[in-house]
C-alpha cells in the first residue's frame, strides 16, 4: 500500500493511504512512500526518494499529473502563507488540523499517484537496499544534537579564520546537527548539506570542540581503505598487517613506511606510471572487469559514468565508501537498545558516542567494522573525551 506521511513532527505522525486518513492505528500493509520519517525507522518501507536517486517529487511527476499536482501544492502553500500571516507557529501545531480534509486529500492522493507511476515506469536501483540502510543511518545521525564546546570555539575564533566561520554559523545556535547528503557526490561518498555542521572537514586544531553526549568517543578507522579495496578487487587475500609496511617489505624492499606510502600513491592514480610491476596489484585487469562502455560497475551495484582517466579513482573511492557505510549501517543497527549511538562518520571511519555502560561491546564494534563484504579489513581504534584528543587503544 502506497502512503504519505502528513506531518513529520513526532507528536503529529499521521498518514494518508487508500483514500483515508490514519491518525492512531496504522494499517499493517503500508509498504511504499515518498520519503523517510523516524517513525518508519527499522520498518520494511520502500522510499521513492531513493528509487529516483534523490530527485524531488516535482521533477519526477509525469506530464499527465503535473497540472493536478501543481494546483494542489499551490493550495497547500497558500494555507502555509495564511498561517504565517496570522502568526501561527506551525511547529506548535499539527499541520493537518489546520487544513480542510478535501485539500489534504487532493494533495496526498496526487502524491500517491506520482509514486505509483514511478513504481510502474522506472526500475528500482540495483543498490537500493544499500541506499535504504545508509539513508536510515544518516537520518538517525541527523536527529542527534552535537555537543559543541562553544567556550573553546569562542576562544579559538580570535586567532583562527576557520574558527571564526564556525562561530559565525553555529555560535548562536541552540541545536547543532550533522546532516549528510546521500546524493552529494558522483561516487556516492557522503557530503554534508548546507547548514550542517561540517564534520567532514573540521581542521585538526579545532576538533577538540566536538565532545560526546555520553562518556567518550570511540573511533574505528580502516587501515588504508582504498588500497585494501584495490587488493580485494584484484582477488587477493587481505594482509593482516599495516598495508604500507606490507608494501615496504614485499613490494619495494627498501626505505621507510612513509616512503612506501608516498611511492605507492604516486603510482596508484597515475595510469602512465610503470614504476610498480606486480601481480598483487593489477590495475589493468581490475579496469577490464569494472569499466565498460564509459561506465564503472562497482561491487555495491553502482553504475557511474566516467572516462578512462577517472575510472580507477571513481571505482576505488565509490567502493571504499560503500564498503565503509555498509559497516556503519551494521553498527547503527547493532547499537539499537543500548545507550550508545553512531555520532557520525568521516570518510573511512565511524565514530561512536559511547556510554561507559556499554564499554564491553567495544571489541564487537571493531569486529563488525572489520568483517566487510570485501574481506577482513584491519582497523585501529581510538578513544577520547573529545574528537581532538583521541588515544589509540592497544589490543
Secondary structure, DSSP 4 states (H G I P E B T S, - for coil): -BEEES--SGGG--EEETTEEESSSPPTT--EESS--GGGTTS--EEHHHHTTT--HHHH--HHHHHHHHHHHHHHHHHHHHHHHTT--GGGS-GGGSS-HHHHHHHHHHHHHHHHHHHHHSPPPTTHHHHHHHHHHHHHHHTSPPEE-HHHHHHHTTT-HHHHHHHHHHTT-S-----EETTSSSS---EE-TTS--GGG--GGGGGGEE-SSSEEEEEEESSHHHHHHHHHTTPPPPSS-HHHHHIIIII-SS-HHHHHHHHHHHHT-TT--S---SSS-HHHHHHHHEETTEEE-TTS-EEE--HHHHHHHHHHHHHHHHHHHHHHHHHHHTTTSS-EEEEEETTEEEEEE-GGGGGGHHHHHHHHHEETTEE--EEEEEESBTTS-EEPP-
